[in-house]
Structures are given as C-alpha cells and as structure tokens.
Amino acid sequence: MRVATNQFSNSLINQLGKLSTRQERLQTEAASGKRLQTVADDPVAARRLLDLQAQAGTVAQYQKNIGRLQDATNAGYSGLRAVQKVSNRAGEIATLADGLKTPEQLRTYATEVNKLINQAVSELNRKQGDSYLFGGTKTDQPPFTVETDATGQVTAVTFQGNTSGNPTEIAAGVSVTANVPGANSTGDGPRGLVADSRHGADFFNHLISLRDNLLAGNKQEIADTNRAELAADEDNLIYHLGEYGATLSQLEAADASATSLSTELAGETSRTADADLAETLVRLNETQTAYQATLQSASKLMNLSLMDYLR
C-alpha cells in the first residue's frame, strides 16, 4: 500500500499545531492561575462562573445597602435618644411644678421648656450625609419648622415631611426602611416619631401647652393634663427606640449572613475558575514532552526515502 508523503506531513503539522496550542494554553493557565481562559475551555464551568459572579455582585450590593442603612439607623437612634432626654426633662418639670413653686419659679421652668422645644426640633432635623432623617421620603428639606412670636416664644412646630417609606433590599425578599416619619396624623401608615394621632402622641403641642400653663401658673392643669400627655409622648418614643434597636439587630444579622455568603461564593468561584497549579505544571510538562517527541518523529520521518513506504 502506498502512503503519500504529504499525508504524514499534514498529520504531523496538525499534531504539532494541537500540541502547540495546548502548550500555550497551559502556560497561560500557569501564569494567570486561571483554569478558564475562554468559554470553550469548559462551557459548563464558564456558565457556572457567570452565575457565581452575578450572585456575588448581588450580595455586594446587599452589603452596601446594609452599610448605608446601618449609618442612617445609628444616626436616627442617636437623634431619638437626644429627644428622649428632652422628654425626660419636660416630664421632670411637669412634676416639679407643684403647689410649692412660686410664679417666678414657674416662669423659669417655662423658659427652659421653650428652649427644650427648640432643642428637640434641632435633633429631629438631623441629617445623614445630604439627607434629612425624619421626613419620610422628603429628605431634601428639614422635616420640622418652627414659628415664634415677637418675644421668641415658640407658637407652633409644623411637620413638612411625609409618611412614605423607602424600603431597601438587604437580602433576597427582605427589605428595611430607615427613613421613619417624624409625625403621622393620617391615622394610617407608619407610626410617627413624636406625633401620631393613633397613640396620643403630639410632643411639640404638649410641650407648648406645658410652657403656656407654666407661664399662666396653671398648676392643676399641668398635673391633670400635661403630665399624662407627656407620658404618652414618652411611651411613643420608647416604642420607636425599641424599633430602632430591632432594626439594628436585623441589619447586623443580615450583614453577618451576607459576609458569610460572600466568602462561600468566593471559594466556589475559586474552585470553578482557578487552576490547580501542581496539576497544570504536570500537564504542561507532559505536553512539552509530547511536542518534543513529535518533532523528533517528524524529523526522522521526513528523512525517510519514498521506498521506505512501499510494501
């Protein structure tokens, strides 16, 4: 049987090309540490890698969301604690305004209450970054405005935010809202921080009433009305402090879960895409040996005469 010389040549060139390509791929794999250079290297693994990368990106976004929510919630909690101190002092003043106090002492207390009102407004107009914390989704303006008379007495505190929330996803199907409204008189929706018609809370109006009764010397009205009103405000603040604490705990747990999942995904991504260096070097050595052997065979075969192929 006659065997054409060019058949050997073509076969050898084809084999050398395959070995050269494989050698280059293994060298790149060893240098980069990555097993997958193209989708063709392992289509199934490449698809899995894309899925892992997408999932890792989602988890990274959850972590960013959690971080922002933690900052806002911590700031909100601090602001509300400051308002609670105002509430506590107002309650003390309402208790101290008993029958033994003189009109002058009551006026001194009234001056202090007026200052407490302004202090509480300042705390509730806190910002986190460029956003106001207690105006619902209206974060670009102070949620509370103050009106005063010619003597500097606060006559009204108005809420100009809204009661809408801005839920932010922290895990698949789990969202948290950090922008709690400062007040809610609608009878529906989230509970207002310092005013809510459903729970008897109307902190600023109650403080104004206390101040006015102190100025007028209405001790009985303070005892019969203001103390109970301020107690309702205090209960409302305590409720919200508990909610903030629960939110912070939820965010902490979500952050721990996201961190753990991120670590797992990184490990799975590494197992899917990264090369086993020891195995890669062994395969590279085998390929280089095969390439050299093929070259030697080609050299020998190319030196054979045509008669060597005749049988």
C-alpha positions, -999 to 999 in steps of 0.1 A, spaced: 0 0 0 13 34 -10 12 61 16 15 97 3 44 116 19 22 147 23 -3 127 43 24 123 70 34 159 67 -2 171 71 -8 148 100 24 159 118 17 196 112 -18 191 126 -5 173 156 22 199 163 -4 227 160 -26 210 186 2 204 210 15 240 205 -20 254 212 -24 232 243 11 242 255 3 279 251 -30 275 270 -13 256 298 14 282 300 -12 310 303 -31 289 329 0 285 350 10 322 347 -26 336 354 -37 309 379 -70 307 360 -82 275 345 -109 291 323 -94 314 297 -123 311 272 -158 297 273 -146 269 251 -123 256 278 -152 244 298 -187 257 288 -205 242 318 -179 257 342 -180 290 324 -218 292 328 -214 284 365 -188 310 368 -210 337 353 -238 327 377 -215 329 407 -202 363 396 -237 376 392 -247 363 426 -215 378 442 -224 412 427 -259 410 442 -245 401 476 -220 430 473 -249 454 467 -268 440 497 -237 447 518 -236 483 505 -273 487 513 -268 473 548 -239 497 554 -259 527 544 -289 516 565 -267 510 595 -253 545 593 -288 560 589 -303 539 617 -275 547 641 -278 584 634 -316 582 638 -312 563 671 -288 589 684 -312 617 675 -341 600 691 -322 593 723 -315 631 724 -352 638 720 -359 613 748 -337 633 771 -358 664 763 -389 644 770 -375 632 803 -366 668 814 -401 680 804 -416 653 825 -395 663 854 -405 699 851 -442 689 849 -437 670 882 -418 698 898 -445 724 890 -464 715 922 -481 738 947 -449 749 964 -435 766 934 -437 804 930 -449 822 899 -413 832 893 -400 797 895 -428 785 871 -417 812 846 -381 800 848 -393 765 840 -414 779 811 -382 795 797 -364 762 799 -393 743 782 -392 768 753 -355 760 749 -363 723 751 -387 727 722 -360 743 700 -336 716 711 -359 688 701 -366 704 667 -329 707 661 -324 670 669 -353 659 647 -339 680 618 -307 659 618 -291 648 585 -272 618 575 -250 629 547 -272 651 525 -304 636 536 -327 645 565 -336 615 586 -371 621 599 -391 635 569 -402 602 553 -390 603 517 -388 641 517 -351 641 526 -341 673 509 -356 697 534 -359 699 573 -389 679 584 -398 704 612 -402 741 610 -407 765 640 -429 795 643 -422 821 671 -437 853 683 -420 886 688 -407 875 722 -391 843 708 -418 820 723 -424 790 700 -460 792 689 -461 762 665 -439 734 652 -450 721 618 -441 688 602 -435 692 565 -423 657 556 -444 628 545 -453 594 559 -438 574 529 -410 549 533 -382 539 511 -376 501 515 -341 490 507 -334 453 500 -308 437 523 -314 401 513 -335 382 488 -371 392 495 -361 412 527 -363 450 528 -358 475 556 -369 511 558 -347 536 577 -364 569 570 -391 569 597 -415 599 596 -413 624 624 -451 627 626 -482 610 612 -517 624 617 -533 605 589 -545 576 610 -527 551 587 -492 540 577 -460 540 598 -461 553 634 -448 589 638 -418 595 659 -431 624 680 -466 628 669 -492 602 660 -530 606 663 -535 569 669 -513 568 700 -520 601 717 -485 614 709 -482 651 700 -449 661 716 -444 696 705 -480 707 711 -478 691 745 -446 710 753 -461 743 741 -491 736 764 -469 728 793 -449 760 788 -481 781 785 -495 766 817 -463 773 835 -464 809 824 -500 812 835 -494 794 868 -520 767 859 -505 741 882 -537 720 883 -539 718 845 -502 707 845 -510 680 870 -542 668 854 -534 671 817 -498 678 808 -483 650 828 -505 624 811 -498 639 777 -461 638 782 -463 602 795 -480 593 762 -452 610 743 -426 592 763 -442 558 756 -442 566 719 -405 575 720 -397 543 739 -416 523 712 -395 538 684 -362 533 703 -372 496 705 -379 496 668 -345 512 660 -328 486 682 -346 458 665 -337 472 631 -300 475 640 -301 438 652 -317 428 619 -291 447 599 -263 432 619 -276 397 613 -281 404 576 -245 418 574 -231 386 590 -251 364 566 -241 384 536 -204 383 546 -206 345 551 -223 341 517 -197 363 500 -170 341 515 -187 310 502 -192 324 468 -155 335 466 -145 300 475 -168 284 449 -157 309 423 -120 300 430 -128 263 427 -146 268 395 -122 292 377 -88 288 394 -62 264 382 -46 236 403 -10 248 398 6 215 405 -17 197 381 -13 224 355 25 221 356 24 183 353 1 186 322 24 213 308 54 191 312 36 162 295 26 184 267 61 198 262 75 163 262 49 152 236 57 182 215 94 174 215 88 137 207 66 147 178 93 170 165 118 142 167 94 118 149 88 143 122 125 148 117 130 110 113 100 106 90 110 135 68 144 118 62 129 85 50 130 78 13 100 71 -7 109 34 -9 106 31 29 68 34 25 65 7 -2 54 -27 9 
